[in-house]
Amino acid sequence: MENLSTDEIAKLIQSGTELPLATKNYPSRGQTAVQKLYETKKGKLFLKRASEQNHIDCQVDPKTGTLAEREFWAFCLAKKLHLRVPPLWLMDSYTTVQMWLDIPDAHIYKMTRGRMDFEGENVLDCALFDWLTGQIDRHDANYLYDYIQRQIVLVDSAHCFLKYEGSLPDYLHLFEIGSTANLMTTYKTRMKSILDALSVEDMQKLVPLKSEAEESALRARLEDVRTVTTIRDIIELYRGSRI
């Protein structure tokens, strides 16, 4: 599915059926972006077109990378790192189309089913990715929870690659208070190995930032994640307590 071209995705949307989009099930509630969900012969596709107001509200200068471009760059980086994310296509500089996964976001799951059971390896990988990308908006509606595989699936990563770091992701806060005994466990994941070997040049090809300040911040965050061996390490990075 993810090997389809943007022209093929556009044709799927044109031939598909537009579905009502339940606000409570949509990870980016309350924004002014155009949001449309389509049923197609290849499955459900979600189109999001960011508005100028979105960029103003998020303090993102489109000239340095629109929200749609940043989300696409985040997708490309996630695929390089073998992090599970839904397939995503950049249709134009303001528009993305993403494969819709019929699993609940964390907010819905918490409200209807209660406590989520996280795997430490998955938490570490997601936290490393969110730190590296400078994601500042990982609240409980910006990640899905696959309760069969007990996996976090990150979505809506548009507000990233800025020159500043974000606040502690919701899932990381929940893991900290619910899995204290595992905070100092060393997890040797495939993604961590790839990150340790990722060159600055390869990262720049995946994330072609147009701002020197943002590029410098990304390089610094890459050095940060290479020092991480435990979930406690990444929490301390977020809280600024590491030397």
C-alpha positions in Angstrom: 0.0 0.0 0.0 2.7 2.5 1.0 4.4 1.9 -2.4 1.6 3.6 -4.2 2.4 6.9 -5.9 0.6 10.2 -5.0 -1.3 10.0 -8.3 -2.6 6.6 -7.4 -3.6 7.8 -3.9 -5.4 10.8 -5.4 -7.3 8.4 -7.7 -8.3 6.2 -4.8 -9.6 9.2 -3.0 -11.6 10.4 -6.0 -13.2 7.0 -6.5 -13.8 6.5 -2.8 -16.6 7.3 -0.5 -16.3 10.1 2.0 -17.1 9.0 5.5 -18.3 11.1 8.5 -15.3 11.9 10.7 -16.1 11.5 14.4 -14.3 14.3 16.2 -13.8 12.0 19.3 -11.9 9.5 17.2 -9.7 12.0 15.4 -6.2 12.5 16.8 -6.0 16.3 16.0 -9.1 17.7 17.6 -9.8 21.4 17.5 -7.7 22.5 14.6 -8.7 24.5 11.5 -7.2 22.0 9.0 -9.4 20.4 6.4 -10.0 16.8 7.6 -11.6 14.1 5.5 -11.9 10.4 5.8 -12.5 8.2 2.7 -13.4 4.5 2.3 -11.5 3.2 -0.7 -10.9 -0.3 -2.2 -7.5 -0.2 -0.5 -8.9 0.7 2.9 -9.6 4.0 4.8 -7.5 7.0 3.8 -7.4 10.2 5.9 -6.7 13.5 4.2 -5.5 16.5 6.1 -4.8 19.9 4.6 -3.2 22.4 7.0 -4.4 26.0 6.9 -2.5 29.2 7.3 -4.1 29.6 10.7 -2.7 26.2 11.7 0.8 27.5 11.1 0.1 30.7 13.0 -1.3 28.9 15.9 1.5 26.4 16.0 4.2 29.2 15.5 5.5 27.4 12.4 6.9 29.4 9.5 5.8 27.6 6.3 9.0 28.8 4.6 11.1 26.6 6.8 8.8 23.6 6.3 5.1 23.4 6.4 3.2 21.3 8.9 2.5 18.8 6.1 6.1 18.6 5.1 7.3 18.2 8.7 4.8 15.3 9.1 6.1 13.7 6.0 9.7 14.1 7.1 8.8 12.5 10.4 7.2 9.6 8.6 10.3 9.1 6.4 12.6 9.1 9.5 10.3 6.7 11.3 10.4 4.3 8.4 14.2 4.5 8.3 14.2 3.6 12.0 11.7 0.8 11.6 9.3 2.5 14.0 5.7 1.4 13.3 3.7 4.3 11.9 0.8 4.4 9.4 1.8 4.9 5.8 1.7 8.6 4.8 1.9 10.5 1.5 2.7 14.2 0.9 0.3 15.3 -1.7 1.4 18.9 -1.8 3.2 21.2 0.6 0.1 21.6 2.7 -1.6 18.3 2.3 -1.0 14.8 3.6 -2.9 11.5 3.1 -2.5 8.8 5.8 -3.7 5.3 6.1 -6.4 5.2 8.7 -5.9 2.5 11.4 -9.0 1.3 13.1 -7.5 1.2 16.6 -8.3 3.7 19.3 -6.3 6.7 20.3 -5.0 6.6 23.9 -7.6 9.2 25.1 -10.5 7.0 23.9 -8.9 3.9 25.2 -8.4 5.4 28.7 -12.0 6.7 28.8 -13.5 3.4 27.7 -11.2 0.6 28.8 -8.9 2.1 31.5 -5.2 1.4 32.0 -2.9 0.7 29.0 -0.3 -1.9 29.3 2.9 -0.7 27.6 6.0 -2.7 26.5 9.3 -1.1 27.7 11.0 -1.5 24.3 8.2 0.2 22.5 8.1 3.0 25.0 11.8 3.6 24.6 11.6 3.6 20.8 8.7 6.0 20.7 10.4 8.3 23.3 13.7 8.3 21.4 11.8 9.2 18.2 9.8 12.0 19.9 12.9 13.5 21.5 14.9 13.3 18.2 12.1 15.0 16.2 11.5 17.6 19.0 7.8 16.6 19.1 6.1 19.0 21.4 2.5 17.8 21.1 2.3 14.2 22.1 -0.8 14.3 24.2 -3.1 11.3 24.6 -5.0 11.9 21.3 -1.8 12.0 19.3 -0.9 8.4 19.6 -2.9 5.2 19.1 -2.9 2.2 21.3 -2.9 -1.3 19.7 -4.2 -3.2 22.7 -3.7 -6.6 21.0 0.0 -6.1 20.4 0.3 -3.7 23.4 2.0 -1.1 21.1 2.0 2.6 20.9 1.5 3.9 17.3 2.5 7.5 16.9 0.3 9.7 14.7 0.0 13.4 13.9 3.8 14.3 14.1 3.5 17.5 12.2 4.6 19.8 15.0 8.3 18.7 15.0 11.8 19.5 14.0 11.7 23.0 15.6 14.6 24.4 17.4 13.2 23.6 20.9 12.3 20.4 22.7 8.9 19.3 23.8 7.2 18.4 27.0 7.1 14.8 28.4 4.9 12.7 26.1 1.7 11.4 27.7 2.7 7.7 27.3 6.1 8.4 28.9 4.4 10.0 31.9 2.1 7.0 32.3 5.0 4.6 32.0 6.9 6.5 34.7 4.2 6.3 37.2 3.0 2.8 36.3 6.2 0.9 35.7 8.7 2.3 38.2 10.6 -1.0 38.4 11.5 -0.9 34.7 12.7 2.7 34.4 16.4 1.6 34.8 16.2 -1.4 32.5 18.5 -1.3 29.6 16.6 -2.1 26.4 18.7 -3.0 23.3 16.2 -2.3 20.5 16.7 -2.5 16.7 15.8 1.2 16.5 18.4 2.2 19.0 21.1 0.4 17.0 20.0 2.2 13.8 20.0 5.5 15.6 23.5 4.9 17.0 24.7 4.3 13.4 22.7 7.1 11.7 25.0 9.7 10.1 24.1 13.4 10.1 24.3 13.3 6.3 21.7 10.4 6.1 19.4 12.2 8.5 19.6 15.5 6.5 18.5 13.6 3.4 15.4 12.3 5.3 14.7 15.6 7.0 15.7 18.4 4.6 15.3 21.3 7.0 15.5 24.8 5.6 16.5 26.6 8.8 20.0 26.4 10.2 18.7 26.8 13.7 16.3 23.9 13.4 19.0 21.8 11.7 21.5 22.5 14.5 18.9 21.6 17.1 18.2 18.3 15.3 21.9 17.4 15.2 22.1 18.1 18.9 19.1 15.9 19.7 20.7 13.1 17.7 23.8 13.3 19.9 21.4 13.3 22.9 19.7 10.0 22.0 23.0 8.3 21.5 23.6 8.7 25.2 20.4 7.1 26.2 20.4 3.5 27.6 17.3 3.5 29.8 13.8 5.1 29.9 15.0 7.0 33.0 17.7 8.6 30.7 15.1 9.9 28.2 12.8 11.2 31.0 15.8 13.1 32.4 16.5 14.6 28.9 13.0 15.9 28.8 13.3 17.3 32.3 16.7 18.9 31.6 18.4 17.1 34.5 21.1 15.3 32.5 24.6 16.9 32.5 
